[in-house]
Amino acid sequence: MKLLTKNKLNEIIKNNDIRGFYISPLLDINQIGEISLDLRLGFDFYVSVNTRYSKLSLYDENGVGACFQITKREFGEPFLLFPGQLVVTNTFEYIKLPENILVELNTRSSVNKIGISFNSIVQPGFTGCFPLELYNNSNNVIELIAGMRLVQARIYQLDEKTDYLDRDRKYFCHIKPQISKIISDEDNKRFRKLNK
Amino acid sequence: MNEIDLEIIDIQNLQDILKNIYLTPFFNKNIVKLIDSINADIEKTLTVETDIYYLRNYRDNLFLTISFLRGSINKLIPYEVIFVIEKILESDLKENLKILTKMLGEFNYCIYNDFDIKSLFDINNISEKYIIMGLPENYKDIPLNNIALFHEAGHFIERNYVISNAILLFYTDEVFNILSKLLNIDIFDYFKTNDRKKIAENYLKEFFSDLYGAQFSGKGFIELLKKLKFSDQGNVSYTHPDIDLRINVVEDLLFGKNNDIINIINEGIKITKYNRQLEYHKIEFEKYFIYFENFVPIQIENDFELKKIFEIGWEFLLSDRINEGDFGRLSQKKKFDIINNLVQKSIRDYMIKKQWNSIDEVTD
């Protein structure tokens, strides 16, 4: 597995190959760093809210959805993230990964320092706006801006190809955040039967 | 307390609601100025007006205005679709405009042609034209389902340039002959009415709007009409021509066939100030399909491509390409959802890139 650096990243962005690695759009070439690519915050947010349900249950088909409320911002508009609040959102950039490219996502160092840290892996072959799950770890309300540079993507080239569409994928070609579909996990179905 | 007091209280209550809309953090800054102006007009009206009939009428207009404004600020409107329609109408009307949206609980698309906010209030400092459109809330995230709004935009253009009226004024006999020939039954006889002109005018309005909409949605518009046929159930209507006939007219436009209705409308347009003929501009679909086949948004380069994005989406859905390659591995529902997402993202990227590039340099 090889980490791609600036020259290779520049080449990828320049080619922007719809059959290979594709990004739509990259607003600023300065988003390309020495070993990573900065990605921007999107416009749609599923905000965790208190509900009349006592818990978020993985045994309840409506359990997860009921605990989130959708909201939207325009480009450049502020979005407030309250202490202890979870928000499910995604990147502004829509990215298609080739079947041999893996992405590691982390919040930018500057963002970590104000109290939001996030890390995730994006599988080879994934296509869509990258999902982001943000949590405010600080004691202050943090004002984010829709479209701001929020996360950095480290891009790794694998030795072998994978097949992303070898099964029905829950998260594919989405442009808006998706709330967790953990309830549809096969394991969960078994647990539900066991628990009956 | 008398009836004038009660009307004034009602208007004040509505004004409070208007102010609350204004104060919401999700407010759309584009219409802040409009709300400011309406508020100022309310203050003035409440100070000087004592005529009960005037106040009642004013209250009704304010009530409706609030419902339209509320629909435009809830952050749930399909911005991308509205952006495309604004572009289309702006280029046809040659003036800046803003579309206010009303989300409807029922399956209905409409344009409020008679409701001109600027003329209802004493507002002189707003330069944009405001147009109000309604669409079903259930379809807000399914852009390809919203092509009926192009038909509604057609109604606005037709009304603005008084096209059907002009056609009938100059080509009365020709229109009657064409309609009599095309309709299965003698529609004028059926209604036993002398108001032949009104029926013909209604039909011309619908044909115009269909053709207008089809210019931007292509074969997708035929699919829309087929859907309407199911609910129409072949009833003869005073306002709308037979759906099969409407489909034929649209098909003739898309496939470049000679059609008397299209010809007479285009002849009539020449005598109006609308300086554009209804015609179908073919595009090279292959150039765009390659994006969708690879599951990525189209890089829209200009307004012409922007206006055609819905047609490209529909054309791909209706072509064999939707079943080929990796697309063939997906369920029908997933295919439909993906193309809708890609259409929406293509428009959004174009909007944001334009906005981003319009900022020449960032200065503190």
Interface residues (C-beta under 8 A of the other chain):
Chain A: I18 R19 Y22 S24 P25 L27 I70 T71 K72 R73 E74 F75 F92 Y94 K96 T127 G128 C129 G147 L165 D168 F172 C173 H174 I175 K176
Chain B: F26 K75 L76 Y79 D141 I290 Y291 N294 F295 V296 P297 Q299 D326 R329 L330 S331 K334 D337 I338 N341 L342 Q344 K345 R348 D349 M351 I352 K353 Q355 W356
